[in-house]
Every structure is written in structure tokens, then in C-alpha cells.
Amino acid sequence: MKTLFNQLFDYNFYCNKTLIEEFGKMKKVPDQSAKFFNHILNAHHIWNHRLLQKKSEFDPWQEHKIEAWQDIHYDNQRTSFEIITNSDDFEKRIDYETTEGRLFTNDLKDILFHIINHSAHHRGQILMDLRMNNIEPKALDYIFYKR
């Protein structure tokens, strides 16, 4: 399980790093793309903090300056890798509170997979937004990453 999650988070790292690099080359990042990328970073941070039973420093839709994206991204990835490395039971039940104040419990493996899936979902929205702004994005499909 650790190997699978390390591979998935490596992929997540690659995709987000690629977007940060591409955004850095733009005069202006399209507003929707910036909104969704901030959300990817914030949600990853929030879920990591839930897993560590810490209070999040970010709100789900909080905006950050583009200059901060790389540091937030690296911190998110490092923290997720530490969680995976230090976990012996991926079936462990995790109690957490949503940003709306509702209480839930899910398996660690399901939360880790959610982080990856949630990021991929919003990256798809970013790629569509870039195309709508006449910007051809790099392919971020998992299979291309693995080739």
C-alpha cells in the first residue's frame, strides 16, 4: 500500500510542479485556473492537517500569490509522504471535522486516495480553462507520466 501511495503522490507532485512551472511562464494566469490551483493546494493542506489532527492554516478557496504556490506545494507533498511513511495501518479510521463543522470518519487509505483524485479532478478543470483561454497545456495523464 505504501508503494502505491508513494507512486500516486509522486504523480501528483509531478503534475502540480508542471503546472507551477507553466504558470510561471505566463504574463497572467487565467482567473479560473488560479482559483482551482489555489483550491488544490488548500485542500491538500487541509486533508494533511486532518490526518495529523492539526488545525488547518488555510481555507478551501483561499487565494495565495503565485510566488507562494511552490512552497505550499512542496510542504503538502513532504507532509503526505511523511504520513504515508509513518503509517502502518491504512485501514485506520480517521475522525475529522469538515470546514462546515460536520463530523465524519473515513479510512486513511480512502482519504489519501481522495487527495489524489480531488487534485486530478481540479487539474482537469484547469486544463480545460487554459484551452478556453487559447493556451495549450501540457498533457498530465497518468499514463504519459509513467511512460
PyMOL commands that set and color helices and strands:
alter all, ss='L'
color gray80, all
select helices_A, chain A and resi 2-24+31-51+66-85+108-132+142-146
alter helices_A, ss='H'
color red, helices_A
select strands_A, chain A and resi 93-97+103-107
alter strands_A, ss='S'
color yellow, strands_A
deselect
rebuild
show_as cartoon
